[in-house]
Amino acid sequence: MADRLDAAFRGRSLWTRLNREFGAAGRDCVVLLPEDDQELNESALRHIDELAERTKERDVIIVSDQRWVIENAKRFSERILSVVSAAQSEIDDLISFYELYAFTERLYIISLTKPHGNKLKNMLCLHDVTKEDLAASMLGTNRTAIVLTTS
């Protein structure tokens, strides 16, 4: 328990840095891309304009430790204010902070396994659910609902 609290405290410092540098607590969205999964990350980046339009936010800040994301994200949308490179440990700590205290509605974590307990990767083997569908769903931009049935 103490380890998780320590991680959350460290995660708060990344959020504070984002807020100080970009005003992330204001009207900007922060999208975390912590996965080493180019298909998932690219799918999420393709939906940035829809996210910004839906939330009426000014800009989007991308945070990742993935080189491909850092080098390519801005070509997907003019709404991307900045792409912030952060260590995986910093991103994990920010997720720990968010797990402890959901401090904003403007943080989007695009992951099939994070935060703790997220099992979206299990949905990939259901029917025709794709990473594109899941990324859109995590950003709240999907136009069709993912309906699960048991039979």
N, C-alpha and C positions, 0 to 999 in steps of 0.2 A: 504494500500500500504506500509506503514512504517513497519507494522508487517511482511510482506513478505520479505522486504529488510533485516530486522533484522534476520529473519530465514535464509536467504541466506548467510548473513555474518557469522552466527554461523555454517552453513553447510560447509563453506569454511575451517573452522578450522579442521573439521574431514578429509577433503580431504588433507589438509596440513599435518596432523598427518600421514595419510596413505602414503603420498609421502615421508615424512621424515623417517618413519620406514621401508618401503618396496620399495621405489622408484616407487610408483604407477604411477607417471607421465611419467615414462620411457616406458619399453616394457611389463609391466605387465597389465593384465586386472583386473578390479574390478567388481565383481558381487554382487549387492545388493539383498538380499532376505528379504524384509520387511513384507511379508504376513504371517499371522498365518494360513497357508495352507500347510500342510505337503505334500500333493499330488503334488502341484505345485512346491514346493521347491525341492522335490525329483526328479521330472521330469527335472528340470533345472540342478541339480547336475549330472544327468546321461549324460548330453550333454557337460560337461566341457572339456573333451578331444577333442571333435569335435571343440569346440570354440577355444581352444588353437592351434589346428592344422590349422584351417581356418585363424586365425589372425596372425599366426607365432609368437605368444607371448611366452615368456619364461614360465611364471607362471600365476596363477590366484589367486587373493585374494578374499575371500568370506567375506561379511559383513552382519551380521544379528543380530537380537535381539531374535531369536527363539532358545530355548534350544536344540531342536532336531537337528537343523542345526549345531549348534556349536559343539555338541557332535558327530555327524555322518558324516559331510561333507567330511572329509579327506579320508574316506574309499571309496569314489567314484572315486578319481583320484589322481595320483601321481603328477599331474600338479598343485594341490592346494598348494600354498606356505604357506598360513596362513588362519586361520579362525578368524576373528576379531569380538568380541562381542561389540556391540554398543547399546545404548539405542534407543528405537523407536523414541524419539524426535530428537536424533542426525541424525538418518537415514532420517527422514522427513526433517530436516534442509538441509542435503546434497542434497536431491531431490529438495528442493526449490532453492538451489544454482545452480543446473543443469538446472532448469526451467528458471532461470534468464539469465544464461550464459552457453551454452553448451561447457564447457571448455576442453572436451576430447572425443575422439571416443572410449575410452577404458572402459567406465563405462556402465554397463548393469544393468537395473532396471527390475527385474523379479516380475511383479505385474499385477494384473488384473484391478487395479484401480488407480495406480500412474504411472507417474506424473499426475498432475491435468488435467482432461479431458480424461484420458485413460479410455475407456469403453470396454476393451477386455472381461470383464466378460459377456457382452451381446452376445458375439460370441459363448459361450458355449451351447446356446440353438439352434444354427444353425446347421443343418445337423448333421455330425458326427465329429465336431471339439471337440478335447479333450484338457485338460490342458497340456498334453504332447506336442500336436501340437503347442499350444500357447507358451509354454516355449522354445521349439526349435526355433520358429519364433522370439521370443524376443532376443535370443542369435545368431540369424542369421545362425543357423545350420540345419534348416529344409530342407529336400530333396524334399519335395513336396510343392507346393504353396497352400495357402488357398484361394480358389476362391469363392467369394460371388456373388450370382446372385439373382435377384429379379424376382419372378414369382408367 
